[in-house]
């Protein structure tokens, strides 16, 4: 790009001069030709590199439409090209079941939206969040929810928050600190607000929070009786936590760890 700018400047200088020998003109023309050819070669090389990077991805994730009408807009991911075909099939079934479960409690005139977002995708790791929006006529108001899926693409196993960050250090940070994290998308909500709501389900202690975080992304039966549930995902190398809160707070909150 810099060489293209130089070429343009040379042309402007030549035109501004309004004169020059034929020999000078030929010399400038030759220099411009060399710059242009070299610039085009560099751009072609960059294009090929990008295309090779896309082609060399070890697997692909495609969103599949499950239902789309005036009441529902639901899609889910399907993985293809993964060498671990057994795990690929296993996870694809899990994703499809998410779509089926999203509509299983619907009654006439109820509406549901559900969508997956790829938060981070590398050769070794896949992290996706799932956003839900429910408008059930029997409910007092619409509601939203969020969960996530994290996969070790080398082993095919589920990745939990405890695999991505230290629950003890995180509990100490969130319980006592005001820096080292941020709450995404909401300015007026504080970590104390989020924890105060979750203290309904757990003891208001740093130890209880640590115990809860150690089971984030786990199955329901893995949580202790006095623990709060939640999920996590990774975006641009940073781990994010999903906490549930009341409807006035937005139904859920996403806390991004800066460490």
N, C-alpha and C positions, 0 to 999 in steps of 0.2 A: 504493500500500500504506500509506504514512504517513497519507493522508487517511482510509482505512478505520479505522485505529487511532484517529484523532481522533474519528471518528464514534462508535465504540464507547465511547470515554471519555465523550463527551457524554451518551450514553444512560445509562451507569452513573451519572453525576453527577445526572441528572434523577431516576432511580429512587431514588437514595440520599436525595435531598432530600425525597421523599415528598410534596411540595406544590408549588404554583405556579399562577399564573393561567392561564386558558385562552388568553389572548393570548400569554403566554410560551411555552406549549406549542406554539402554532401557529408561532411564530417559530423555535423550535428544530427543529420538524419540517421547516420550509421550508429551513433551513440544511443539515440532514442530507440532504434530497432533492437539493440542489445538489451537495453533496460526493460523494454516491453516483453521480449521473449523470456528473460530471466524471471520477471514478475509472474508471467503466465505459468511458467514451470513450477514456481513456488506454490501458486494457488492450486494447481492441479495436484501437486503432492499432498497439500493439506486436505483436499477433497477426498483423495484416495484413502488417506489415513482415517478420516471420519467414517467413510464407508466400510473400511476394514474393521473398525471398532464395533460398528453396529452388526456386521455380518458375523463377527467372532463371539457374540454373546452366547454363552452356553445354554441358555433357555430363554423362552419368551413368556410374557404374561398378556393374555388377551381378555378384555371384558366382554362378557356374554349377556345379552338381554334376556331376562327371565319373564318380566311382564311390564308392559308399558301401555297405560290407558288413562282415562280421566281420574282414576282412583289410585293407581300405582305407578311407580317408576322404579323398577328394581333390576339391578344388574349384579353380576358376580364374576370373579376372575377364573380363568382356566390356564394352567401352566402347560406348556408344550416344549418339546426339545430337551427335556431334562434327562440326563443319563440314568438317573435313578427312577425308572419307570414305575416301580412299585409305590414309592413315596409320592410320585407325581399323581398317580391315580388316587391315592389316599387323601392327599390334600385337595384335589379337585372335587372329590365327593364331599369333603367338609365344607368347601365354599358353596357348593350347590345346595347343601342342606341349610345353609344360612338363609338363602333366598326362600326356600320352602317354609322355614320356620317363621320368616317375617310376615307371612300372610296366613298362618294357620289359625290365628285367633280373630281374623277379620270377620265382621258381620256386614250386613247390607249397608252401603253408603259410608263405610269406614275407608280411610285412605292410608297408605303406607308408602314412604320413599326409603330406599336403601341403596347406598353406593359405596364401592370400595375405592380407596385412593392408594396408589403406590407411593409410599413415603421414602423408601430407599431400596434400590435394587443394585446389587453387585454380584460378582461371580459366586461369592461365598454366602451372601446374606440377602434375604428378602423380607421387607417390613411393610405391612399394609394396615391402614386404618379403615374402619367401617362406620359410616354415619347412618343413623336412622332418624326418621321423622314420622311420628304416629299422630293421626287425627281420628280417634275413635269417638263415635257419637255418644257412647255411654260414659266417656270420661269427662271430667270437669273442664279440661283444656287440652290442647295438643301437647305432645311431649317429644323430646329428642333424646338420643342416646348415642354412645360411641364405644367401640371396642377395637381390638386389633389382633393381628396375627403376625408373628415373627418366626422365620424359618431359617435354620442352618442349612444352606443349600449343598453343603458337603456331606452331611449326615442325614438330612431329611427330618431332623428332630425339631420340635418346637423350642423356641428361645424365649425365656422369661426375663422379667426385669432383673432378677438376681444374677442372670448370666451377663447382663450388660452393665450393671452398676452395683455398688455396694449398698445393701439395704441399711446397714447401721450408719454409714457416713451420710447417706441421703436423709435418713430420719432425723439425724442431728441437725443437718442443714435446714430442712423444712420446718422443724419444730422450733428451732431457736434463731435461725438466721433471717436476714432480710436481703442478702445478696447471694449470688451464685445460682440463681434461678429466675425465671420470669413466667408470668401467667399469660398465655397467648390469647389474643383477641378480646380481652376484657381489662379495662383500665381500673375500674373501681373495686374489683374483687381482690381480696388479699389472701395470703396463705392461711392466715388465722381464720378467715371466714370459711375456707374450704375444710380445714381441720375441725372447726367447731361443729360443722354439720356431720362430719364423719365420726365425731366423738359419740354420736348417738349409738353407733355400732361397736365402738371400741373404747377402752379406757383412755382418758386424756393424758397419756404419757408417751414419752419418746420411745420407750420399749415396746409399747403396743403398736405404735406406728411402724417401727422396725420389723416387728413380727408380721404385720399386714403386708408391708412392701416385699418381704421375702416370699410371699405367696401370690403377688400380682401376676396375672396372666395364667394362673393355675386353675385347676378344676374346683368346683364349689366345695367338694369334700376335703380339699387340701387346706382350707382356711380354718383357723381356730374359731371357737365360739364367740370370742370378743374381738374379732378382727374385721376390718372393713375391706371390701373388695375393690379391685381396680385393674387397669390394663396399662400397657406401655408400648411404645414403638420408637423407632429411631429415624430421624430426619437429618440429612446432611451431617451425619456423624454425631448428632446430639440426641440424647435419650429424652423422651417426653413421657410424662405420666398422665393417665386419664383417671381423674377422681369424679365420683358422682356427687352432685349437690342437689339442692331443692330447685323447684321450677323457677322461683324468683331469681335464682342465681344463674339460671341457664341450663339446668338439668345435669350438665357435666362441665368440668373444667380441665384444660390441658396445661400442665406445668412442664416447662422445658428446663432441663438442667444445663447449666452453662459450662460445667467442668468437662 
